[in-house]
Amino acid sequence: MNVMAPETPPVLQDRAVRLFIGLAALFCVNTVLAEFIGVKIFALEGTLGIEPFEWRLFGQAGSLSFTAGTLLWPVVFLMTDLINEFYGRPGVRMVSMLASGLIVYGFVFAFAAISLAPADWWRGAATAQGVADYQAAFAAVFGQGLWTIGGSLVAFGLGQLIDVAVFRRIRRATGERAIWLRSTGSTAVSQLVDSFVVLYIAFVLGPQHWPTSLFLAVSTVNYAYKMLAAVAMIPLIYLVRACMTRYLGAARAQSLRELAAA
């Protein structure tokens, strides 16, 4: 007896649809992961094995410390620009709303998991690794403050709206030329807002009440890092764009870009 494999639905045979699904999946998983791992602060100099760089801004001084989420945000910027390039504002809006919903969904279940009564034996299961209370460690890592979560969501939403608008304006001015300019330019403006809004809500309005000088200094350093990462990824933008064009076919890719720019 021959069992016929189910046919792929026609909509999934469209390479443009398949590509959008792949880009949306990468965008969402990187966005959600960036939110969850962002609770860790790492020292850049220590990671690279170099002497601490003592920056001085707005009367503040310190080493180069960033959230672990900064490892993934450049990938999110890249995904945003590529989706904008081929699928336009509706595509970016769709994946941004989906990612925001998934972030909320993830934190709801993280808090639900924290509230579950831990097994007695589990509390000390990682004592050999230096974790005396597994429940306390779990709650500390996954139970980010509501001010931090709220700030991240607001900043992410504003940043995406601004990114799309600036990308579109630069594209109208340059046409198909200079993708590096619309990509880097949109990131420069959107992340200027994002970098300051998230820290303002989380640490100035929030319970820690950072002084203005500390808020400005840390926000500026984080923004500088994001811009350096955006510039460093310019060659990757051209490489991935070329791969996407090859996958879609030159004619279909051009059609999508024209429709996205319309």
Beta strands, then each sheet from edge to edge (+ up, - down):
strand 1: 41-43
strand 2: 55-57
strand 3: 60-62
strand 4: 65-67
sheet 1: 1+ 4-
sheet 2: 2+ 3-
end
